Amino acid sequence: MTSELMTSAITLTAVTKAYSAAAPAALQGVNLDILPGTSTAIVGPSGSGKSTILRIIAGLEDANGGRVRLAGRDVTALLPEERGIAMVFQRPLLFPHLTVLDNVAFADRAAGLSRAQARERAREHLELVHMAEFGGRSPNSLSGGQQQRVAVARALAAKPSVLLLDEPFSALDSGLKDEMHAMIGDIRAAVNPTILFVTHDRDEASALAERIVVLQNGQLLQHDTVDHVFHRPASLAVARLLGGKNAFAGVLEDGVHHSAIGAVAIDAHFSSGPATLVFRHEAVTASLRLSDSRADVSALTARHTDAAACHRLGPRELHGVVTAAVQRGPRRELLVRVGDADVHTEAAPGNLLSIGDPVSVNLPCEALWTVPA
Amino acid sequence: MTLSTSNVDVERAQREQHERRMPGDAGRPLSQSRGVMRTARIVSTALVALWFALPFLPLVLWSFANSWSAPDLLPMSVGTDGLTAAIANGAVAAFGDSLLLSLIVAAIATPVGAMAARALSRHRLPFGRLVSVLLFSPVLLPPFAAVLGINVVLLRAWVPPELGVTLVLVVVAIPYTTFSMRVAYAAYDDGFDEAARTLGATSRFALWRIHLPLIAPALARSAFLAFLVGWSDYLVTLVVGGGQLVTLPLIIASSASGIGNESSVAVLSLSAVIPPLILLGFVSRARNLNPGRQ
């Protein structure tokens, strides 16, 4: 137990927070372990307690209960400046009365370094975020993206063991966001800090993090790899929060799930009983069914065999009719009526499908998962 | 991928920052007057300016008038008799006392007001509303009633008159400093302090390096108001000071009650008007001061 605590960069134990007695708890007994050098995203709907976790780790809010440990050290009772963290906020919050360089030099000045030393080190950090030539400027003269770069450099200059980012790029347009994501990649390659960041953007979470923490109503629903939270959600709530559109309540019997879309064999060791079948709409594709123009609602080629042998079953196909189609950039999202149920899919490349087309939906074995009903 | 940003982008950002206007900002179509209303605006502005400036004209003329009687439109002889008479009346000492008193009042009332404003705007205080009302009571109460009562209390408590005047004037000034600092704190972003603390700054370091520089313009405005309370006071200095503390307004009043010394009264009045105007100049400059701007 102790050795586990020593290796974690951040450990939260039963952390509880309520802003007032009347309001529902912002955090309810959250346990969390973050390994050093990793990047972890916290996602969840607004009001789920995402920012509260960061603020409690930073020491900007007191937890009502539980402990916060950073690199094994209990910091629950310490002030923010004693914790060895740095935080980047949604707004850049650059000090307007200091130059860009002196903003970045602030942490070293606070630590007691001379102005010259602090500025020298600040220049290195500005270079890290490709803002070296802006040192002499006022923060007010920079664009929003540039200001946020400086804010990141300023935080890194504090040499934090943990870098906390509270929706730092949410105010930027998508092109700038991509630049920022590349910059975070550069920073990780150069100094490899432990990063914990809050975002409401699922794409950003998966672009920047190896692991995702899913929060809802102050409760931690799942903490897992990016792939797992998307494709192996712990609950229907997680699947929904991460944008999963397909969920079919039913019963699992001997590795085969029975629901409104029919019987589907699952390649996983689930115990029999009520279960909800989930799969990402991005992971399944629909193509035009030329052999049969009539939608056959009961036709289902998923054959009932040994669950563990999912891969040997061959393609699982659902037959249905397109009832809605939306083009999203290069991708075409479809709603396909299968039996009494609607299945969200994407059109296979080259299939210009539209409403009324009979289609077969291919369900890859890896995409299928069940969560407790 | 090019991550560095060119100067062109910066210039564009600066231009946008400059050009960005919010609804209601000056220069928007909705806030521009046209036609008859434009004429009315210009005329009314001129009238108000005249209303404010006109009284100063005879004051300036009188200051340098050795003799000026009706029906002459301008002084008959010009000189420094008024100045000499004012100095002989103790104007220099009174000016010094007024300045010292006002500066002390400002030095005490400004930090107290700032702290009160911060507490009222940032913390959930027990009976916060009541505290707000109490803070404003010195403005609401008739000054005569309050000062005459306090006068007796201070005399009985053997409080020296100079200290008594300062204490009472600070109380009178605190509502003004508190109010002006509350306005400032309503616009202040606590995120700056939080950012400083997460960067390793102690509360003291963050206060001196971040918080105070950022609220400095508001503190200057607040101090200016407190200074004016001390500088323009007549009643408290007269009643509580009991003649021990002779400030500029007291000398002006006593001179003005006499006959034939209009010129010396004018000199005294001008010397009472000029220091606040100079301070106002500094305060309005402080608002635009941004040391970070290159």
Interface residues (C-beta under 8 A of the other chain):
Chain A: A58 G59 L60 L79 P80 E81 I85 A86 M87 F89 R91 L93 F95 P96 H97 L98 T99 D102 F106 A107 R109 A110 A111 H130 M131 E133 F134 G136 R137 S138 P139 N140 S141 L142 S143 G145 Q146 R154 A155 A158 L164 E179 A182 M183 D186
Chain B: M1 L3 S4 T5 D9 V10 R12 A13 Q14 Q17 D189 G191 F192 E194 A195 A196 R197 T198 L199 G200 A201 T202 S203 F205 R209 I210 P213 L214 N290 P291 G292 R293 Q294
